[in-house]
Amino acid sequence: MIFFDVLDILGTVAFAISGALSAMNRKFDLFGIFIIAFATAIGGGTIRDILIGNTPVSWMQNTANIYLIGGVTVLSIILRNKLDYLKKSLFLFDTIGLGIFTIIGVETGIQTGIAPIISVALGAVTGCFGGVIRDILCNEIPVIFRKEIYATASIAGGICFMVLYSFDLNHNIIYISTAFLIIIIRLLVVKYKVSLLLFTIRDRNTIE
């Protein structure tokens, strides 16, 4: 469980940095940067806890997360000029957070005793919805709803987790393999510009 706790901390840090970078990229003030970092880091986990009836939600029971996110936010601001290419940094930390929080969500589902397919869905909620909240607060269309493969990578990681778990492998191997798969999928689809199909409704007023 120590490794699981480490993953939780790393995921929180990664998503907090992702949120802080996103807010700074849009010239938010100090309070705005903290709120975006906080919402990104705890958003998915909060929705997960509410869905499974785990209340008060985890960050309300462990206030260390609030101090961790606050510290990470301050460091992100101080080191903002060291984080060259904000968009690349944002993508990297967002991808790491997605991989780690997907694992935490699936593991939580297993510990709760819910069906495997729901555990995978819980992993996707935990991994993706912090980013959804971040994008909404930043007045952006959430990346999960755009052509870029995001939720699909999380779901693929969740399925990988359940398959490896069914073979009763060491948990650390399962965690590392799942996170690695999600990160690799995200890197490859962006590098090679792979995307899901987009569907639009044709404008009937357009003259053909």
MOSUL-V251749 format. One record per residue. RES is the residue in one letter. PSI is psi in whole degrees, 0 to 359 (none if undefined). Layout:
res:RES psi:PSI
res:RES psi:PSI
This chain:
res:M psi:340
res:I psi:317
res:F psi:323
res:F psi:318
res:D psi:322
res:V psi:318
res:L psi:318
res:D psi:316
res:I psi:315
res:L psi:319
res:G psi:318
res:T psi:315
res:V psi:313
res:A psi:314
res:F psi:328
res:A psi:317
res:I psi:317
res:S psi:314
res:G psi:318
res:A psi:317
res:L psi:318
res:S psi:317
res:A psi:318
res:M psi:325
res:N psi:338
res:R psi:14
res:K psi:44
res:F psi:159
res:D psi:180
res:L psi:315
res:F psi:317
res:G psi:321
res:I psi:316
res:F psi:316
res:I psi:316
res:I psi:317
res:A psi:316
res:F psi:313
res:A psi:322
res:T psi:319
res:A psi:326
res:I psi:354
res:G psi:308
res:G psi:318
res:G psi:325
res:T psi:313
res:I psi:319
res:R psi:311
res:D psi:321
res:I psi:319
res:L psi:324
res:I psi:4
res:G psi:22
res:N psi:85
res:T psi:148
res:P psi:149
res:V psi:162
res:S psi:319
res:W psi:341
res:M psi:336
res:Q psi:339
res:N psi:90
res:T psi:351
res:A psi:329
res:N psi:323
res:I psi:315
res:Y psi:323
res:L psi:312
res:I psi:320
res:G psi:316
res:G psi:318
res:V psi:322
res:T psi:314
res:V psi:315
res:L psi:322
res:S psi:321
res:I psi:315
res:I psi:320
res:L psi:14
res:R psi:325
res:N psi:347
res:K psi:339
res:L psi:79
res:D psi:152
res:Y psi:74
res:L psi:321
res:K psi:320
res:K psi:319
res:S psi:317
res:L psi:315
res:F psi:316
res:L psi:308
res:F psi:326
res:D psi:320
res:T psi:317
res:I psi:314
res:G psi:319
res:L psi:314
res:G psi:314
res:I psi:315
res:F psi:334
res:T psi:316
res:I psi:313
res:I psi:319
res:G psi:316
res:V psi:316
res:E psi:319
res:T psi:319
res:G psi:318
res:I psi:315
res:Q psi:332
res:T psi:340
res:G psi:21
res:I psi:168
res:A psi:149
res:P psi:317
res:I psi:326
res:I psi:326
res:S psi:320
res:V psi:316
res:A psi:322
res:L psi:324
res:G psi:319
res:A psi:320
res:V psi:313
res:T psi:319
res:G psi:327
res:C psi:329
res:F psi:345
res:G psi:318
res:G psi:325
res:V psi:313
res:I psi:318
res:R psi:311
res:D psi:321
res:I psi:315
res:L psi:332
res:C psi:11
res:N psi:42
res:E psi:152
res:I psi:123
res:P psi:138
res:V psi:332
res:I psi:336
res:F psi:0
res:R psi:181
res:K psi:336
res:E psi:132
res:I psi:119
res:Y psi:294
res:A psi:325
res:T psi:320
res:A psi:320
res:S psi:316
res:I psi:318
res:A psi:319
res:G psi:320
res:G psi:319
res:I psi:317
res:C psi:317
res:F psi:311
res:M psi:322
res:V psi:311
res:L psi:324
res:Y psi:325
res:S psi:338
res:F psi:4
res:D psi:42
res:L psi:167
res:N psi:135
res:H psi:323
res:N psi:322
res:I psi:318
res:I psi:315
res:Y psi:310
res:I psi:317
res:S psi:317
res:T psi:312
res:A psi:317
res:F psi:317
res:L psi:313
res:I psi:315
res:I psi:317
res:I psi:317
res:I psi:313
res:R psi:317
res:L psi:318
res:L psi:317
res:V psi:329
res:V psi:318
res:K psi:316
res:Y psi:10
res:K psi:44
res:V psi:138
res:S psi:162
res:L psi:164
res:L psi:142
res:L psi:142
res:F psi:133
res:T psi:160
res:I psi:127
res:R psi:137
res:D psi:115
res:R psi:341
res:N psi:353
res:T psi:131
res:I psi:123
res:E psi:none
